[in-house]
Amino acid sequence: MNAKTAWVYYFPGDPTLLDPEEYGTTQTPSNASVYVLNCLFKFITSTTHGGALSCTAVTYLLVESSSFFSCNINTTYGGAIYFSNPNNGQCVLHEVCGYDCFSTFKWSTYGQFAYIEVNNGSSSKNFFNYSSISRCGNTNYPYPYRTLSLTNGKICCPSFNISMNKCLSRTGIICRPFINSSSVTCSLSYSSLADNNATDSNCIWLFRESAKFEIKNCNIIRNCQAIPDNEGTISTHGDLIIEGSCIIENIATYIFYSTSSSNTITLSNCTVDSTSCNQSLQLISTVKKSFIHGLNHMSTRNCHAEYDSVGSLTVKPYLRYSAKMIFYLSDKKLFYLLRKINFSSVSYIFILCLIHPDPNYHHLEQFLNK
């Protein structure tokens, strides 16, 4: 299944299109529907929430094929992107590159790359798709939390890469989804979280009591925390199913951490080098050090995504199709973008792997249609 990227796939109506060009100042759109396509935000310093995009009046936001380089704020939320509309908001980040974004505020800050808060309904989209975040967060400042913060709605995150980020804690992703007692409302799949460094603790924080979470076919490798016994690499406040994933060489007393003995963490058909957990852990066909996923993500010059190697482990050949690297932009779009932007390097052009794993070919459609 190749990703569908048209506005009509995600949202109704006709959006206001942000001009596809280079921006050096914060954009604060106020239209109900906003489509950010083929934009470059770089070297922005702001005192508002969201160094590049600050959205508090937007109902539907789609950010696609856009890059955010060195976007910084001197306030609390969203180094590059801030979206907050708990009344009726929905947000999709698709083929986004984030690099060197953070807050310099002297107190606690949240979402070094992005802070997203949508309506807390079962049909409200809160998606982070086919995107890459690297080298965000800066521990030279006192209390930087959360590289990517997703709150409310149905959270769907396929084929992303979050690597080499540095925070006080929550260096990978925090998900706080809508609660449905009968189904999963937060899904992380076919993704990489690698080499993230917490000066306190925690990489993945699944933060909503009684919610149901899943992690499928992901590489979670070499993440470390300076205070080993504070929470764990993966912390959950609800039931969590982890399937077919490689979780190895992470540094923490507890790789798996549950906030309550009533929560269930189930590990199935995974490569792991530790099953340490502060509560009970259900193991189903779990193996040790036998494979790692050869995942292919969107990759740009500043958002590298080659994190499928651990020691001598063999990449598991689960892809049906061979990898084909192609230019993401069509000739017409590419010509227009180069005409509008004075690029110093053609490496800013998006390169995308149009690959999707074979075993759960229909997994994403099934999740979205639940």
Secondary structure, DSSP 8 states (H G I E B T S, - for coil): ------HHHH-SS--EEE-SSEE-S-B---SSEEEEES-EEEEEEESSSSSSEEESS-SEEEEEEEEEEEEEESSSB-SSEEEE-TTT-EEEEEEEEEES-EE--SS-EE-SSEEEE---STT-EEEEES-EEES---TTSS-EE-SEEEESSEEEEES-EEES-EEEE--SEEEE----TTS--EEEES-EEES-EEEEE-SEEE--TT-EEEEES-EEES-EESSTTSSEEEEESSEEEEES-EEES-BSSEEEEES-TT--EEEES-EES---BSS-EEEES-BSS--EE-----B-SSS-------TT--EE---SS---EEESS-HHHHHHHHHHS--S-GGGS-EEE----STTTTHHHHHHH-
